[in-house]
Amino acid sequence: MKAQVKLIKDFNAYGEWPRLMKFNVIVDRDEDGVWIVECPSIPGCVSQGETREKALENIKDAIALCLQVRSEHGLPLTVETHFC
């Protein structure tokens, strides 16, 4: 299943206004019924939740944290992906 999440990211440290970022994510259920969400454009960015809605909420936090860590380590924030 494909979905899209929107994240308002505060880049005030760079003197910019907060901006809206959109990320395509992949949503699936594991064998135990837990919802798993992955953001392919950010390597290793995965989250989960008991419901689809909670998993999508959790991936927003995971995306924000992954972007912060990648920025702190001088890594590209995202990688190119092809979302079909």
C-alpha positions in Angstrom: 0.0 0.0 0.0 1.3 3.5 -0.8 0.6 6.6 1.1 1.9 10.1 1.6 2.7 11.9 4.8 3.1 15.6 5.3 5.6 17.0 7.8 6.1 20.6 8.8 9.8 21.0 9.4 11.1 24.0 11.3 14.3 25.1 9.6 14.6 28.3 11.7 18.2 27.3 12.5 18.9 28.2 8.9 17.0 31.4 9.0 14.1 30.0 7.0 10.4 29.8 7.8 9.0 26.4 8.6 8.1 24.6 5.4 5.9 21.7 4.4 7.7 18.5 3.3 5.9 15.6 1.6 7.2 12.1 1.7 5.9 9.0 0.0 5.8 6.0 2.3 5.0 2.3 1.9 2.5 0.9 4.4 2.2 -2.9 5.1 1.0 -5.2 7.8 3.2 -7.9 9.3 2.0 -11.4 10.2 1.1 -10.2 13.7 -1.2 -7.5 12.4 1.2 -4.6 13.2 1.3 -1.8 10.7 4.8 -1.1 9.3 5.6 2.1 7.4 8.8 2.8 5.5 10.0 6.0 3.9 12.1 4.8 1.0 13.7 8.2 0.3 15.3 8.2 3.8 17.4 5.0 4.2 16.6 3.1 7.3 13.5 5.3 8.2 10.9 2.8 9.4 8.2 2.9 12.0 5.2 0.9 13.1 1.8 1.2 14.9 -1.1 -0.9 16.2 -3.3 0.9 13.6 -2.6 2.3 10.2 -3.3 5.8 11.5 -0.9 5.4 14.4 1.8 4.0 12.1 1.4 7.0 9.8 1.6 9.3 12.8 4.7 7.5 14.1 6.5 7.7 10.7 6.3 11.5 10.9 8.3 11.5 14.1 10.7 9.0 12.6 11.2 11.1 9.5 11.9 14.2 11.6 14.5 12.4 13.7 16.1 10.7 10.7 16.4 14.1 8.9 17.9 15.6 12.0 20.5 12.9 12.4 21.4 12.9 8.7 21.8 16.7 8.8 24.1 16.5 11.9 26.3 13.9 10.2 26.5 15.8 6.9 24.6 13.2 5.0 22.2 14.0 2.2 18.8 14.4 3.7 17.1 12.1 1.1 18.1 9.8 -1.7 16.4 9.6 -5.1 13.7 7.0 -5.3 11.2 5.9 -7.9 7.7 5.7 -6.4 5.5 3.8 -8.8 
